[in-house]
Amino acid sequence: MAFSTPAEIGPAGAAAGDSPAPGPAYRIGTAAWLDQSLIASGRFYPQASMSAEDRLRWYARFFDCVEVNSTYYALPSSRNAALWIERTPPGFQFHVKAYSLMTGHHPRLDTLPAELQVMLPEDVRLRRRGEVEREQLPAEALDVCFELFRAALEPLAAAGNPGRTHPPGRSGSHLGAPSTHTRTARP
């Protein structure tokens, strides 16, 4: 059976009248509920202008997991993580991309939390796009960064969300072999 619109698929991919399976062997999701291709196509979301909250609620009707891309660019807030849980059904999984500083990349100065900005030298040098060279931060800054990241994601853990944290999926990752974007993730 082929589907042309999400409305024909039904909740979490189930056909109308199907009883939910005990648990999927694989989970299907995209790289973000705010993915520009989903928005620009005009075929997935029912309205062109929807809030991020409404988009997540709509998205969760058809997919059972999502990669949170924004966490690579800035540390999330625990408030947002709690809202993600509130806006999705039980069992929905968030696969969170690790913050750039945690993956050996250079974060933008304006995304560094205050706890890390105070660790920078007074004469901090920025790269051409406003990024801080990671080497300018002391070694303990990475520990603080991981603590802040874990604390921000605590609402996901408290809700029993078994999603994963992963490095960015592009070749040249500083963590060794290139990883792939999470398109499907085993539970």
C-alpha positions in Angstrom: 0.0 0.0 0.0 1.4 3.4 -1.0 0.6 6.6 0.8 0.7 10.1 -0.7 0.1 12.2 2.4 0.7 11.7 6.2 -3.0 11.9 6.8 -3.5 8.6 5.0 -0.9 6.8 7.1 -2.6 7.3 10.6 -0.9 7.6 14.0 2.7 6.4 14.2 2.4 4.7 10.8 -0.5 2.4 11.7 -3.2 1.8 9.3 -6.7 2.7 10.5 -8.1 -0.1 12.8 -4.7 -1.7 13.4 -3.9 -2.4 17.0 -0.5 -1.2 18.2 2.3 -3.8 18.0 4.1 -4.6 21.3 7.1 -2.6 20.2 8.8 -1.8 16.9 11.9 -3.7 15.8 13.0 -0.4 14.2 12.1 3.2 14.7 11.6 5.6 11.8 12.2 9.3 12.0 13.8 12.3 10.4 16.7 14.6 11.2 14.4 17.2 12.7 10.7 18.1 13.1 11.6 21.5 11.8 13.4 20.1 8.8 13.2 22.7 6.0 12.4 20.1 3.3 9.4 19.0 5.3 8.2 22.5 5.7 9.1 23.7 2.1 7.4 20.8 0.4 4.0 21.9 1.7 2.9 18.3 1.7 3.7 17.1 5.3 2.5 19.8 7.7 -1.2 20.8 7.3 -0.4 24.6 7.5 2.5 26.6 6.2 2.8 28.6 9.4 2.8 26.5 12.5 4.6 26.9 15.8 7.5 24.6 16.7 5.2 23.1 19.3 2.4 22.4 16.7 4.9 21.0 14.3 6.3 18.6 16.9 2.9 17.4 17.9 2.0 16.8 14.2 5.3 15.1 13.5 4.8 12.7 16.4 1.6 11.5 14.9 3.5 9.8 12.1 7.0 9.1 13.4 8.1 7.5 16.7 11.6 9.2 16.9 13.4 12.2 15.8 17.0 13.5 15.8 17.3 16.8 17.6 19.7 18.7 15.4 19.7 22.0 17.3 21.7 20.7 20.2 24.8 20.6 18.0 24.6 24.3 17.6 23.7 25.3 21.2 23.2 23.5 24.5 19.5 22.7 25.1 17.6 24.0 28.1 16.0 21.5 30.5 12.7 23.5 30.0 12.7 22.7 26.3 13.6 19.0 26.9 10.6 18.8 29.3 8.4 20.5 26.7 9.5 17.9 24.1 8.3 15.1 26.4 5.0 16.9 27.0 4.3 17.4 23.3 4.9 13.8 22.3 3.2 10.5 23.1 4.6 7.9 25.5 7.4 5.9 23.8 8.5 8.6 21.4 12.3 8.8 21.4 14.6 11.8 20.9 18.0 11.1 19.5 20.0 14.1 20.5 23.0 15.4 18.6 26.0 16.2 20.8 26.9 19.9 21.2 29.8 21.0 18.9 32.3 21.5 21.8 31.7 17.9 22.9 32.6 16.5 19.5 35.9 18.4 18.9 34.3 21.1 16.8 34.4 24.9 17.4 31.3 26.3 19.0 30.1 29.8 18.2 30.9 32.3 20.9 27.3 33.4 21.2 26.2 29.8 22.0 28.6 29.2 24.8 26.9 29.2 28.2 28.1 31.7 30.7 29.8 28.9 32.7 32.1 28.3 29.8 32.5 31.9 28.6 34.2 32.9 31.9 36.8 30.2 31.2 37.9 31.9 27.9 41.0 34.1 27.8 40.4 37.9 27.7 41.9 38.0 24.2 39.8 35.2 22.7 40.3 34.8 19.0 37.3 34.0 16.8 37.3 32.0 13.5 35.7 33.6 10.4 32.2 32.6 11.4 32.4 33.6 15.0 33.5 30.3 16.4 35.8 29.9 19.3 38.8 27.6 18.7 38.2 24.8 21.1 41.9 24.8 22.2 41.3 28.3 23.8 39.2 26.6 26.5 40.9 24.8 29.4 40.5 21.0 29.6 38.0 21.3 32.5 35.6 23.3 30.2 34.8 20.0 28.5 33.8 18.4 31.8 31.6 21.4 32.6 30.0 21.2 29.1 29.2 17.6 29.6 27.6 18.3 33.0 25.5 21.1 31.5 24.4 18.9 28.6 23.4 16.0 31.0 21.5 18.3 33.2 19.6 19.8 30.3 18.6 16.4 29.1 17.6 15.1 32.5 13.8 15.5 31.7 14.3 13.1 28.9 16.0 10.5 31.2 13.4 11.1 33.9 10.6 10.4 31.4 12.3 7.1 30.5 13.3 8.3 27.1 15.8 5.8 25.9 17.0 7.9 22.9 20.7 8.3 22.1 23.2 11.1 22.0 25.5 11.0 19.0 28.1 13.0 17.2 27.3 14.9 14.0 27.0 12.5 11.1 29.4 13.8 8.6 32.8 12.6 7.4 35.8 14.0 9.1 34.3 13.7 12.6 37.0 14.2 15.3 35.8 11.0 17.0 37.2 8.6 14.5 35.3 6.8 11.7 32.6 8.8 10.1 29.2 8.2 11.6 25.8 8.3 9.8 22.8 10.4 10.6 20.1 8.6 12.6 17.5 7.6 10.0 16.4 4.5 11.9 17.5 3.7 15.4 17.2 0.4 17.2 15.2 0.7 20.4 
